[in-house]
């Protein structure tokens, strides 16, 4: 998954402002205690990050 697709899915699921806030501020244990932005900077794949976000926020399977 490309980062642009990941960001688009985040915006569609949470709204643009909330998606940006979550990416910057919300720490996910499934990402080693990192935020989305920190995980991206560390080289974690966007697909893996999206899966962790979906699990943390109970995104329905049809939108994963």
ZIFEN-V139727 format. One record per residue. PHI is phi in radians with two decimals (NA if undefined). D_LAST is the distance of its C-alpha to the last C-alpha in whole Angstrom. Layout:
# ZIFEN-V139727
phi=PHI d_last=D_LAST
phi=PHI d_last=D_LAST
This chain:
# ZIFEN-V139727
phi=NA d_last=12
phi=-1.34 d_last=14
phi=-1.09 d_last=15
phi=-1.12 d_last=15
phi=-1.17 d_last=12
phi=-1.00 d_last=11
phi=-1.12 d_last=13
phi=-1.12 d_last=12
phi=-1.12 d_last=9
phi=-1.05 d_last=10
phi=-1.13 d_last=13
phi=-1.16 d_last=11
phi=-1.36 d_last=10
phi=-2.02 d_last=13
phi=1.55 d_last=16
phi=-1.03 d_last=17
phi=-1.16 d_last=20
phi=-1.14 d_last=18
phi=-1.06 d_last=15
phi=-1.12 d_last=18
phi=-1.13 d_last=20
phi=-1.08 d_last=17
phi=-1.10 d_last=17
phi=-1.55 d_last=20
phi=-1.97 d_last=21
phi=-1.50 d_last=19
phi=-1.54 d_last=20
phi=-1.92 d_last=17
phi=-1.11 d_last=19
phi=-1.19 d_last=16
phi=-1.87 d_last=17
phi=1.29 d_last=21
phi=1.29 d_last=22
phi=-2.00 d_last=21
phi=-1.43 d_last=19
phi=-1.01 d_last=16
phi=-1.07 d_last=19
phi=-1.15 d_last=21
phi=-1.13 d_last=19
phi=-1.06 d_last=18
phi=-1.12 d_last=22
phi=-1.47 d_last=23
phi=1.63 d_last=21
phi=-1.21 d_last=18
phi=-1.18 d_last=15
phi=-1.06 d_last=12
phi=-1.11 d_last=10
phi=-1.11 d_last=11
phi=-1.12 d_last=11
phi=-1.03 d_last=8
phi=-1.07 d_last=7
phi=-1.19 d_last=10
phi=-1.09 d_last=9
phi=-1.06 d_last=7
phi=-1.15 d_last=9
phi=-1.19 d_last=12
phi=-1.95 d_last=11
phi=0.88 d_last=10
phi=-1.20 d_last=7
phi=-1.01 d_last=7
phi=-0.96 d_last=5
phi=-1.23 d_last=6
phi=-1.91 d_last=4
phi=-1.49 d_last=0
